[in-house]
Amino acid sequence: MKDLSLEDRFAFLKGRTPERIGERDMRQYAVMIPVIETPVGPELLFEVRSEQLHHQPGDICFPGGGVEPGETPAEAAVREMREELLVTADQIEVFGEGDIFGGGSRQVHTFVCRLKGYDGRFSRSEVAEVFRVPLSFFLEQEPEVHLVRWKPEFGEDFPFEKIHGGKRYPWRSPVDRILFYEYGGKVIWGMTARILENFVGLL
């Protein structure tokens, strides 16, 4: 290694696809945006999460969940949709992958599919109800936007003495856009609303 030129030492950087720092440590999730064809146009299917769930009970979401070892995000999205909506693989026609959302310790892959022959059933251990919204609503309706500023919280043993300025250090407070869509008495917000906004932008 000592005899390598700088060009040889850093040759691995040429043509390399960058990764997000910390990406390998992020928990991987996948969600599916189900589109149902109707005589009056396409509709999107949503779930209301069961009150029995420990994480985000009662929230509105798309089918999805964690990517298991040995499966791709696309496979995870299909598996979760089959488990939650009690459908078969041949009822799911995947159009492709949308964008990837990253934040905190998780990365969420998004997919879009046609859902065929759905009879309205679902797994009651995970889903409280399902409902549909015309795609045209989201194409025509801007979300309500609220800004939230996050402030850091420190443990009692945080070593402020190692930082220039100590406790007076000017930490940045990141600002998040929290989105809300309302349709038929249902409030779609948070990550699901962000996925929707991005999906509409792609369209």
C-alpha positions as CSV (number, residue, x, y, z in Angstrom):
1,M,0.0,0.0,0.0
2,K,2.9,2.4,0.7
3,D,4.1,2.1,-2.9
4,L,0.7,2.9,-4.4
5,S,0.3,6.2,-6.2
6,L,-2.6,8.4,-5.2
7,E,-4.3,7.6,-8.5
8,D,-4.1,3.9,-7.8
9,R,-5.0,4.2,-4.1
10,F,-8.2,6.1,-5.0
11,A,-9.0,4.4,-8.3
12,F,-12.0,2.6,-6.6
13,L,-13.8,6.0,-6.6
14,K,-14.1,6.1,-10.4
15,G,-17.5,5.0,-11.6
16,R,-18.6,4.3,-8.0
17,T,-22.3,4.7,-7.2
18,P,-22.6,6.8,-4.0
19,E,-24.4,5.4,-1.0
20,R,-26.1,7.5,1.8
21,I,-23.9,7.4,4.8
22,G,-25.5,5.2,7.4
23,E,-27.7,3.5,4.7
24,R,-26.5,0.0,5.5
25,D,-27.6,0.4,9.1
26,M,-31.1,1.5,8.1
27,R,-34.0,-0.9,8.6
28,Q,-35.6,-1.6,5.2
29,Y,-39.4,-1.3,4.6
30,A,-41.5,-1.6,1.5
31,V,-45.0,-0.4,0.8
32,M,-47.4,-0.9,-2.1
33,I,-49.7,1.7,-3.6
34,P,-52.7,-0.4,-4.8
35,V,-54.6,1.0,-7.8
36,I,-58.1,-0.4,-8.6
37,E,-59.8,0.2,-11.9
38,T,-63.4,1.3,-11.8
39,P,-65.9,2.5,-14.4
40,V,-65.4,6.1,-13.2
41,G,-61.6,6.0,-13.1
42,P,-58.7,4.6,-11.0
43,E,-59.0,4.6,-7.2
44,L,-56.3,4.1,-4.6
45,L,-56.8,1.6,-1.7
46,F,-55.9,2.5,1.8
47,E,-55.9,0.6,5.1
48,V,-56.7,1.8,8.6
49,R,-54.3,0.1,11.0
50,S,-55.7,-2.1,13.7
51,E,-56.0,-0.7,17.2
52,Q,-54.3,-4.0,18.3
53,L,-51.0,-2.9,16.8
54,H,-48.4,-1.4,19.0
55,H,-47.0,0.9,16.3
56,Q,-49.2,3.6,14.9
57,P,-52.6,2.0,15.7
58,G,-55.5,3.7,13.9
59,D,-53.3,5.4,11.3
60,I,-54.1,5.3,7.6
61,C,-51.5,3.6,5.5
62,F,-50.7,1.6,2.4
63,P,-50.1,-2.2,2.7
64,G,-46.5,-2.8,3.6
65,G,-44.0,-3.7,6.3
66,G,-40.4,-4.7,7.0
67,V,-38.2,-6.4,4.4
68,E,-37.2,-9.9,5.7
69,P,-33.7,-11.4,5.2
70,G,-33.3,-13.0,1.8
71,E,-36.1,-11.0,0.1
72,T,-36.1,-7.9,-2.1
73,P,-38.1,-4.9,-1.3
74,A,-40.5,-5.7,-4.2
75,E,-41.0,-9.2,-2.8
76,A,-41.7,-7.8,0.7
77,A,-44.3,-5.3,-0.6
78,V,-46.1,-8.1,-2.4
79,R,-45.9,-10.5,0.6
80,E,-47.2,-7.8,3.0
81,M,-50.1,-6.9,0.7
82,R,-51.1,-10.6,0.4
83,E,-51.0,-11.0,4.1
84,E,-52.9,-7.8,5.0
85,L,-55.5,-7.9,2.2
86,L,-55.9,-11.7,1.9
87,V,-55.2,-11.6,-1.9
88,T,-53.2,-13.9,-4.2
89,A,-50.1,-13.1,-6.2
90,D,-52.0,-13.2,-9.5
91,Q,-54.3,-10.4,-8.2
92,I,-51.2,-8.1,-7.9
93,E,-49.7,-6.6,-11.1
94,V,-46.7,-4.6,-10.1
95,F,-46.1,-1.6,-12.4
96,G,-42.8,-0.7,-10.9
97,E,-40.9,1.1,-8.2
98,G,-41.4,4.7,-7.0
99,D,-39.0,6.7,-5.0
100,I,-37.3,5.7,-1.7
101,F,-37.9,7.6,1.5
102,G,-35.1,7.7,4.1
103,G,-35.2,9.2,7.5
104,G,-33.9,8.3,11.0
105,S,-33.1,4.6,11.1
106,R,-35.4,3.5,8.3
107,Q,-35.6,3.4,4.5
108,V,-39.0,2.9,2.8
109,H,-39.2,1.6,-0.8
110,T,-42.4,2.3,-2.6
111,F,-44.1,0.3,-5.4
112,V,-47.3,0.8,-7.5
113,C,-49.6,-2.1,-8.6
114,R,-52.9,-2.9,-10.1
115,L,-55.1,-4.8,-7.7
116,K,-57.5,-7.1,-9.5
117,G,-60.6,-8.8,-8.3
118,Y,-60.4,-7.5,-4.7
119,D,-63.4,-8.6,-2.6
120,G,-62.9,-6.3,0.3
121,R,-61.5,-8.8,2.8
122,F,-58.5,-8.1,5.1
123,S,-56.6,-9.5,8.0
124,R,-58.3,-8.2,11.2
125,S,-55.2,-8.7,13.2
126,E,-53.5,-5.9,11.2
127,V,-56.2,-3.9,9.5
128,A,-59.3,-2.3,11.0
129,E,-60.9,-1.3,7.7
130,V,-60.1,-0.5,4.1
131,F,-61.4,2.4,1.9
132,R,-60.8,3.8,-1.5
133,V,-60.2,7.3,-2.8
134,P,-60.3,8.4,-6.5
135,L,-56.9,9.1,-7.9
136,S,-58.3,12.3,-9.4
137,F,-58.8,13.7,-5.9
138,F,-55.1,13.7,-5.2
139,L,-54.3,15.0,-8.7
140,E,-56.6,18.0,-8.0
141,Q,-56.2,18.5,-4.3
142,E,-53.0,20.0,-2.7
143,P,-52.2,18.7,0.7
144,E,-52.5,20.9,3.8
145,V,-48.9,21.6,4.9
146,H,-47.6,22.3,8.5
147,L,-44.0,22.8,9.5
148,V,-42.5,21.2,12.6
149,R,-39.1,22.1,14.0
150,W,-37.3,19.3,15.8
151,K,-35.0,20.2,18.7
152,P,-32.2,17.9,20.0
153,E,-32.5,16.2,23.4
154,F,-29.3,15.1,25.2
155,G,-28.6,12.5,27.8
156,E,-27.2,13.5,31.1
157,D,-23.8,12.1,30.2
158,F,-23.5,14.0,26.9
159,P,-19.9,15.4,26.7
160,F,-20.6,19.1,26.1
161,E,-17.0,19.9,27.2
162,K,-15.7,18.2,24.0
163,I,-17.6,20.6,21.8
164,H,-16.6,24.2,21.0
165,G,-19.2,26.4,22.7
166,G,-20.3,23.5,25.0
167,K,-24.0,23.8,26.0
168,R,-24.2,27.0,24.0
169,Y,-23.3,25.3,20.7
170,P,-25.8,26.5,18.0
171,W,-27.4,23.2,17.1
172,R,-29.5,23.2,13.9
173,S,-33.1,22.3,14.3
174,P,-34.3,20.5,11.2
175,V,-37.7,21.4,9.9
176,D,-40.1,18.8,8.6
177,R,-43.1,19.3,6.3
178,I,-46.1,17.4,7.8
179,L,-48.8,16.8,5.2
180,F,-52.5,16.2,5.5
181,Y,-55.1,15.0,3.0
182,E,-58.8,14.8,4.0
183,Y,-61.3,12.8,2.1
184,G,-64.7,11.5,3.3
185,G,-63.9,12.0,6.9
186,K,-60.6,10.2,6.7
187,V,-57.3,12.0,7.4
188,I,-54.2,10.8,5.6
189,W,-51.1,12.2,7.0
190,G,-47.4,11.6,7.8
191,M,-45.3,9.2,5.7
192,T,-48.4,8.0,3.8
193,A,-49.2,11.6,2.8
194,R,-45.6,12.2,1.7
195,I,-45.6,9.0,-0.4
196,L,-48.9,10.3,-2.0
197,E,-47.5,13.7,-2.7
198,N,-44.4,12.2,-4.3
199,F,-46.5,9.6,-6.3
200,V,-48.7,12.4,-7.7
201,G,-45.6,14.4,-8.6
202,L,-44.3,11.4,-10.6
203,L,-47.6,11.2,-12.4
